[in-house]
């Protein structure tokens, strides 16, 4: 009977949840996809081929047991499906919304590669977890026994929160330090509500708090508390700060008014959604309303910026990217959503500088072509001579990626080993740094990456910390 419910991909077509029309969704910050009905979730889960080598699971950084919870969903065993999905994923309701499934699980689905259209794994995952919250299947954290050991986590983003969850379930006393006034990191302030509504994040943070995780917010390490003091107070430390420093564009006019960093723009918008007072938004400095907006970059952050600018009422929104559509690093699904909402992509275009004097009025653009591949296999953009032009702009948003801050200097810890890129050196299995009892996970180690990788790193680091607390001398000697 179970088999009859599966292998339906030949007769049942791929169907995403209903998407709100562009003219309705581009005026608000609500999520654009509606929920599956129970019957539709079961139908779409039943398209899974239950293949012997599940590439979806292999290409998921968390190695979620996707085929099994799809089968349970198709059979109507929804609570079991949820419990299996969360066994390997601390925040499945978040990954179901923001993971680039088209590059990970869904992009490697066997039936997708055979031409039948992928199983909509992310949408089923989101459906299961939202249902779990509604029905009370998401249980509070109640350790079997409390332990005296204390662990500090610096950074309340996805990596730090995932580690806090694992450690707290084992009875460890966990304190999370974060620079912002709300926990969540980029989940809270970097990702717009139309991809991840903020109550979804806040309910997880409330669960962690109710389970005994202590949060010390508005706390800058190196200013409000020293790193040395944190080490002295706790038995182990996990650094999970992420990377927040915007990658600079060295070009004429890049320091003029109206040229802003992507994270500043997104944070201001998200703060407004919380009802915070945001002077930079109210003054228009970080507000796209009525402006000609040009976003520079081709990743997911750039997609967040262009789609946010549309919702703020921009006069026009263009995205400049130095390669073509096929080589764009951002999610294909996000690019399509942006185009539906009125964003214009200007391919093979790179900024040369900014015009306008004290206030920007245009981006100086140089046209590109793709040359020979480099060592990574990607074609290298080359400048086309005498093809420059000026793209009019009242607001230019630089979404060129992020770099680590100078933690050695900011925290007064020159002995902490870092790479030549400024990321922290940590063992790729245990996430241990060169300092005894100090671990690092997420973007501060691997560079700017995906939320799902940060969750995996945080979970792995927590397991290593548990091992260290049980055998501190032996682990430190390795």
C-alpha positions as CSV (number, residue, x, y, z in Angstrom):
1,X,0.0,0.0,0.0
2,X,2.9,2.4,0.9
3,X,4.5,1.7,-2.5
4,X,1.2,2.6,-4.3
5,X,1.4,6.0,-2.6
6,X,4.9,6.6,-3.9
7,X,6.4,6.6,-7.4
8,X,3.7,8.9,-8.6
9,X,6.0,11.2,-10.6
10,X,5.0,9.6,-14.0
11,X,1.3,10.5,-13.5
12,X,1.4,13.4,-11.1
13,X,3.1,16.6,-12.3
14,X,5.3,18.8,-10.1
15,X,3.3,21.5,-8.4
16,X,4.6,24.3,-6.2
17,X,2.4,25.9,-3.6
18,X,0.3,28.7,-4.9
19,X,2.3,31.9,-5.4
20,X,0.7,35.3,-4.8
21,X,0.4,37.4,-7.9
22,X,3.3,39.9,-8.4
23,X,1.0,42.9,-8.3
24,X,-0.3,41.8,-4.9
25,X,2.9,40.6,-3.3
26,X,5.2,43.4,-4.4
27,X,3.6,45.9,-2.0
28,X,4.1,44.0,1.2
29,X,6.7,41.9,3.0
30,X,4.6,38.8,3.6
31,X,5.9,35.4,2.3
32,X,4.9,34.9,-1.4
33,X,4.1,31.2,-1.3
34,X,0.9,29.9,0.4
35,X,0.8,26.7,2.3
36,X,0.1,23.3,0.8
37,X,-3.2,21.7,1.8
38,X,-2.7,18.3,3.4
39,X,-3.9,16.4,0.3
40,X,-1.6,18.4,-1.9
41,X,1.4,17.9,0.4
42,X,0.7,14.1,0.4
43,X,0.3,14.1,-3.4
44,X,3.6,16.0,-4.1
45,X,5.5,13.9,-1.5
46,X,4.2,10.8,-3.2
47,X,6.1,11.8,-6.4
48,X,9.3,10.7,-4.7
49,X,10.9,7.7,-6.5
50,X,12.4,6.3,-3.3
51,X,15.6,5.8,-5.2
52,X,18.3,3.5,-3.8
53,X,20.9,6.2,-3.8
54,X,19.1,9.4,-2.6
55,X,21.1,12.3,-4.2
56,X,18.7,14.7,-2.5
57,X,20.0,13.5,0.9
58,X,23.6,13.5,-0.2
59,X,23.5,17.0,-1.5
60,X,21.8,18.3,1.7
61,X,24.5,19.7,4.0
62,X,22.6,18.3,6.9
63,X,22.0,15.0,5.2
64,X,18.4,15.1,6.1
65,X,16.6,11.7,5.6
66,X,14.4,13.2,2.9
67,X,13.0,10.1,1.2
68,X,11.8,8.6,4.4
69,X,9.9,11.7,5.6
70,X,8.5,12.2,2.2
71,X,7.1,8.6,2.3
72,X,5.7,9.3,5.8
73,X,4.0,12.5,4.5
74,X,2.5,10.6,1.6
75,X,1.1,8.0,4.0
76,X,-0.4,10.7,6.2
77,X,1.9,10.0,9.1
78,X,2.7,13.7,9.5
79,X,3.9,13.9,13.1
80,X,6.4,11.0,12.4
81,X,7.5,12.8,9.2
82,X,8.1,16.0,11.2
83,X,10.0,14.2,13.9
84,X,12.2,12.6,11.3
85,X,12.9,15.8,9.5
86,X,13.9,17.6,12.7
87,X,16.1,14.8,13.9
88,X,18.9,16.1,11.7
89,X,17.8,19.7,11.2
90,X,17.5,22.2,14.2
91,X,15.4,24.6,12.2
92,X,13.5,22.8,9.4
93,X,10.8,25.5,9.1
94,X,13.6,28.0,8.3
95,X,15.5,25.8,5.8
96,X,12.2,24.9,4.1
97,X,11.8,28.6,3.4
98,X,15.2,30.0,2.6
99,X,17.5,27.1,1.4
100,X,18.3,27.3,-2.3
101,X,16.7,23.9,-2.9
102,X,17.3,24.3,-6.6
103,X,21.0,24.1,-6.0
104,X,20.9,21.5,-3.3
105,X,18.3,18.7,-2.7
106,X,15.8,19.5,-5.4
107,X,18.5,20.3,-8.0
108,X,19.9,16.8,-7.5
109,X,16.6,14.9,-7.4
110,X,16.7,11.8,-9.6
111,X,13.3,12.4,-11.2
112,X,14.3,16.0,-11.9
113,X,17.3,14.8,-13.8
114,X,15.1,12.3,-15.7
115,X,12.9,15.1,-16.9
116,X,9.8,14.7,-14.7
117,X,10.2,17.7,-12.5
118,X,11.7,17.6,-9.0
119,X,9.9,16.7,-5.9
120,X,9.1,20.0,-4.1
121,X,11.1,19.0,-1.0
122,X,11.4,22.5,0.5
123,X,7.7,23.2,0.3
124,X,6.8,19.9,2.0
125,X,9.4,20.5,4.7
126,X,7.9,24.0,5.4
127,X,4.4,22.5,5.4
128,X,5.4,19.8,7.9
129,X,7.1,22.1,10.4
130,X,4.4,24.8,10.3
131,X,1.9,22.0,11.0
132,X,4.1,20.8,13.9
133,X,4.0,24.3,15.5
134,X,0.3,24.6,15.1
135,X,-0.4,21.1,16.6
136,X,2.1,21.3,19.4
137,X,4.5,18.7,18.1
138,X,7.4,21.0,18.6
139,X,8.3,20.1,22.2
140,X,10.0,22.4,24.7
141,X,13.7,21.7,25.5
142,X,13.7,19.7,28.7
143,X,17.2,18.2,29.5
144,X,17.2,14.8,31.1
145,X,19.5,16.2,33.8
146,X,21.1,19.6,34.4
147,X,24.9,19.8,34.2
148,X,27.2,22.3,35.8
149,X,29.4,23.0,32.7
150,X,28.9,26.3,31.0
151,X,29.4,27.2,27.4
152,X,29.5,30.7,25.8
153,X,28.4,31.2,22.3
154,X,29.4,34.4,20.6
155,X,26.9,35.1,17.8
156,X,23.1,34.4,17.8
157,X,22.8,33.6,14.1
158,X,21.9,30.1,12.8
159,X,25.2,28.5,13.7
160,X,25.2,29.7,17.2
161,X,21.5,29.0,17.8
162,X,21.9,25.4,16.4
163,X,24.8,24.8,18.8
164,X,22.8,26.2,21.7
165,X,19.9,23.9,21.0
166,X,22.2,20.8,20.9
167,X,24.1,21.8,24.0
168,X,21.0,22.7,26.0
169,X,19.3,19.4,25.3
170,X,22.3,17.8,27.0
171,X,21.8,19.9,30.1
172,X,24.7,22.3,29.4
173,X,24.3,25.9,30.8
174,X,24.4,28.0,27.6
175,X,24.9,31.8,27.3
176,X,24.7,33.4,23.9
177,X,26.3,36.8,23.4
178,X,25.2,39.0,20.5
179,X,25.8,42.5,19.3
180,X,22.2,43.1,18.2
181,X,19.1,43.8,20.3
182,X,17.3,40.7,19.0
183,X,18.8,37.2,18.5
184,X,18.8,35.5,15.1
185,X,21.6,37.4,13.2
186,X,20.9,37.5,9.5
187,X,17.7,35.4,10.0
188,X,16.3,38.4,11.9
189,X,17.9,41.4,10.2
190,X,19.4,40.3,6.9
191,X,16.7,38.2,5.2
192,X,13.5,40.0,4.2
193,X,10.1,39.0,5.5
194,X,8.9,37.9,2.0
195,X,11.3,35.0,2.3
196,X,11.2,34.5,6.0
197,X,8.6,36.1,8.2
198,X,10.0,37.2,11.5
199,X,7.5,35.5,13.7
200,X,9.0,32.2,12.4
201,X,12.4,33.2,13.8
202,X,11.1,34.7,17.0
203,X,9.2,31.5,17.9
204,X,12.4,29.4,17.7
205,X,14.3,32.0,19.8
206,X,11.4,31.9,22.4
207,X,11.7,28.1,22.5
208,X,15.4,28.3,23.2
209,X,14.8,30.9,25.9
210,X,12.1,28.9,27.5
211,X,14.4,25.9,27.4
212,X,17.0,27.7,29.5
213,X,19.3,29.4,26.9
214,X,20.4,32.7,28.3
215,X,20.8,35.6,25.8
216,X,23.1,38.6,26.5
217,X,22.1,41.1,23.8
218,X,23.4,44.5,22.7
219,X,26.8,43.1,23.7
220,X,29.9,43.8,21.7
221,X,32.8,41.5,22.5
222,X,35.9,43.7,22.9
223,X,33.9,46.7,24.0
224,X,31.1,45.7,26.5
225,X,32.9,42.5,27.6
226,X,36.4,41.1,26.8
227,X,37.0,37.8,25.1
228,X,39.3,36.9,28.0
229,X,36.5,37.5,30.5
230,X,34.2,35.2,28.5
231,X,36.8,32.5,28.5
232,X,37.3,32.8,32.2
233,X,33.6,32.6,32.9
234,X,32.8,29.5,30.8
235,X,34.2,26.1,30.4
236,X,34.2,26.4,26.6
237,X,33.5,29.0,23.9
238,X,32.1,28.8,20.4
239,X,32.7,31.7,18.0
240,X,29.8,31.9,15.6
241,X,29.8,35.6,14.7
242,X,29.3,35.2,10.9
243,X,30.8,37.7,8.5
244,X,29.3,41.1,8.5
245,X,31.9,43.4,7.0
246,X,30.7,44.5,3.5
247,X,33.2,43.9,0.7
248,X,34.4,47.3,-0.5
249,X,34.3,48.5,-4.1
250,X,37.3,50.6,-4.8
251,X,35.9,52.9,-7.4
252,X,35.6,56.7,-7.8
253,X,32.6,58.1,-6.0
254,X,32.0,55.0,-3.8
255,X,31.9,57.1,-0.7
256,X,29.3,59.6,-1.8
257,X,25.8,59.9,-0.3
258,X,23.4,57.4,-1.9
259,X,25.9,54.5,-2.3
260,X,25.1,52.1,0.5
261,X,26.0,48.6,1.7
262,X,23.4,45.8,1.2
263,X,23.3,44.8,4.8
264,X,22.7,48.3,6.0
265,X,19.8,48.6,3.6
266,X,18.2,45.3,4.5
267,X,18.7,45.8,8.3
268,X,16.9,49.2,8.1
269,X,14.0,47.6,6.2
270,X,13.7,44.7,8.7
271,X,13.9,47.0,11.7
272,X,10.9,48.9,10.2
273,X,9.0,45.7,10.0
274,X,9.5,45.2,13.7
275,X,8.2,48.8,14.3
276,X,11.6,50.1,15.4
277,X,12.5,53.7,14.9
278,X,15.0,53.9,12.0
279,X,16.2,57.5,11.4
280,X,18.3,56.4,8.3
281,X,15.1,54.9,6.8
282,X,12.9,57.9,7.7
283,X,15.3,60.4,6.3
284,X,15.4,58.5,2.9
285,X,19.0,57.5,3.1
286,X,18.2,53.8,3.3
287,X,14.7,54.0,1.7
288,X,14.1,53.2,-2.0
289,X,10.7,54.9,-2.2
290,X,10.4,56.9,-5.4
291,X,14.1,56.3,-6.4
292,X,15.9,54.8,-9.3
293,X,17.7,51.9,-7.6
294,X,20.7,50.0,-9.0
295,X,21.9,47.0,-7.1
296,X,25.4,45.7,-7.8
297,X,26.0,42.0,-7.4
298,X,24.5,38.6,-8.4
299,X,24.1,36.6,-5.2
300,X,21.2,35.9,-2.9
301,X,21.8,39.1,-1.0
302,X,21.5,41.1,-4.2
303,X,18.2,39.4,-4.9
304,X,17.0,40.3,-1.4
305,X,17.9,44.0,-2.1
306,X,16.2,44.3,-5.5
307,X,13.0,42.7,-4.2
308,X,13.0,44.8,-1.1
309,X,13.5,48.0,-3.2
310,X,10.4,47.0,-5.3
311,X,8.3,46.7,-2.1
312,X,9.5,50.0,-0.8
313,X,8.1,51.7,-3.9
314,X,11.2,52.3,-6.0
315,X,10.6,54.1,-9.3
316,X,12.8,51.5,-11.0
317,X,15.1,48.7,-9.9
318,X,18.0,47.3,-11.9
319,X,20.5,44.7,-11.0
320,X,24.0,44.8,-12.5
321,X,26.0,41.6,-12.7
322,X,29.3,41.1,-14.4
323,X,28.5,37.6,-15.8
324,X,25.5,36.3,-17.6
325,X,22.3,34.6,-16.3
326,X,23.8,31.1,-16.6
327,X,26.7,32.0,-14.4
328,X,24.8,33.9,-11.7
329,X,25.4,32.6,-8.2
330,X,22.0,33.5,-6.8
331,X,19.1,31.1,-6.8
332,X,17.4,30.6,-10.1
333,X,14.0,30.7,-8.4
334,X,14.8,34.0,-6.7
335,X,15.9,35.6,-10.0
336,X,12.6,34.5,-11.6
337,X,10.6,35.9,-8.6
338,X,12.5,39.2,-9.0
339,X,11.8,39.5,-12.7
340,X,8.1,38.8,-12.1
341,X,8.1,41.7,-9.6
342,X,9.5,44.1,-12.1
343,X,13.3,44.0,-11.6
344,X,15.4,44.4,-14.7
345,X,18.7,42.5,-14.9
346,X,21.6,44.1,-16.8
347,X,23.9,41.2,-17.6
348,X,27.6,41.4,-18.3
349,X,27.9,44.8,-16.6
350,X,30.2,45.9,-13.9
351,X,30.5,49.2,-12.0
352,X,33.5,51.5,-12.8
353,X,32.5,54.3,-10.5
354,X,29.7,56.6,-9.4
355,X,28.7,60.0,-10.8
356,X,27.0,62.9,-9.2
357,X,29.4,64.7,-6.9
358,X,28.2,64.8,-3.3
359,X,25.0,62.8,-4.0
360,X,25.0,59.9,-6.4
361,X,23.0,60.3,-9.7
362,X,24.4,57.4,-11.7
363,X,26.6,54.3,-11.8
364,X,29.4,54.3,-14.4
365,X,29.1,50.9,-16.1
366,X,31.6,49.1,-18.1
367,X,30.3,46.3,-20.4
368,X,31.9,42.9,-20.1
369,X,32.2,39.7,-22.1
370,X,33.1,36.2,-20.8
371,X,36.6,35.0,-21.7
372,X,38.5,31.8,-21.0
373,X,37.7,29.8,-17.8
374,X,39.9,30.3,-14.7
375,X,41.2,27.7,-12.3
376,X,37.7,27.2,-10.9
377,X,36.3,26.5,-14.4
378,X,34.2,29.7,-14.5
379,X,34.7,32.0,-17.5
380,X,36.5,35.2,-16.5
381,X,34.7,38.5,-17.3
382,X,36.7,40.8,-19.6
383,X,36.1,44.5,-20.2
384,X,34.8,45.6,-23.6
385,X,36.7,48.7,-24.5
386,X,34.8,51.9,-25.3
387,X,31.5,50.5,-24.3
388,X,31.1,52.4,-21.0
389,X,27.9,54.2,-20.1
390,X,26.1,55.7,-17.1
391,X,23.1,54.0,-15.5
392,X,21.0,56.7,-13.8
393,X,20.6,56.0,-10.0
394,X,19.4,57.8,-6.9
395,X,20.3,54.8,-4.7
396,X,23.2,52.4,-5.5
397,X,23.3,49.3,-3.3
398,X,26.5,47.3,-3.1
399,X,25.8,43.6,-2.6
400,X,29.3,42.3,-3.4
401,X,29.6,39.9,-0.5
402,X,30.9,39.9,3.0
403,X,34.3,39.6,4.7
404,X,35.2,38.8,8.3
405,X,36.0,41.5,10.8
406,X,39.5,41.7,12.3
407,X,38.6,39.6,15.4
408,X,42.2,39.4,16.6
409,X,42.4,43.2,16.9
410,X,38.8,43.9,17.9
411,X,38.8,41.2,20.7
412,X,42.4,41.7,21.7
413,X,43.3,38.1,21.0
414,X,46.3,38.1,18.6
415,X,47.1,34.5,19.5
416,X,43.9,33.2,17.8
417,X,44.9,31.7,14.5
418,X,43.3,33.1,11.3
419,X,43.6,32.5,7.6
420,X,45.0,34.9,5.1
421,X,41.4,35.9,4.4
422,X,40.8,36.7,8.0
423,X,38.5,33.8,8.8
424,X,39.2,31.7,11.9
425,X,41.3,28.6,11.4
426,X,39.4,25.6,12.8
427,X,39.6,21.9,12.4
428,X,37.1,20.9,9.7
429,X,35.8,18.0,11.8
430,X,35.8,19.2,15.4
431,X,35.7,23.0,14.7
432,X,38.4,23.4,17.4
433,X,40.6,26.5,17.1
434,X,44.2,26.6,18.2
435,X,43.1,27.9,21.7
436,X,42.1,25.2,24.2
437,X,38.3,25.0,24.7
438,X,37.6,27.6,21.9
439,X,35.7,26.5,18.8
440,X,34.5,28.3,15.7
441,X,31.7,27.5,13.3
442,X,29.7,28.9,10.4
443,X,30.7,31.8,8.1
444,X,33.5,33.0,10.4
445,X,35.3,29.8,9.4
446,X,34.1,29.0,5.9
447,X,33.4,32.5,4.7
448,X,30.0,33.8,3.6
449,X,27.9,30.8,2.9
450,X,24.4,29.3,3.3
451,X,22.3,29.2,6.5
452,X,22.1,25.4,6.2
453,X,25.9,25.1,6.3
454,X,26.0,27.2,9.5
455,X,23.4,25.0,11.1
456,X,25.4,21.9,10.2
457,X,28.6,23.5,11.6
458,X,26.9,24.6,14.8
459,X,25.6,21.1,15.4
460,X,28.9,19.5,14.8
461,X,30.7,22.0,17.0
462,X,28.3,21.4,19.8
463,X,29.0,17.6,19.6
464,X,32.7,18.3,19.7
465,X,32.3,20.6,22.7
466,X,30.4,17.9,24.5
467,X,33.3,15.6,23.9
468,X,35.7,18.2,25.1
469,X,33.7,18.8,28.3
470,X,33.7,15.1,29.0
471,X,37.5,14.7,28.3
472,X,39.1,18.2,28.5
473,X,42.6,17.1,29.0
474,X,42.6,14.4,26.3
475,X,41.0,16.6,23.7
476,X,43.2,19.6,24.4
477,X,46.3,17.4,24.0
478,X,45.3,16.1,20.5
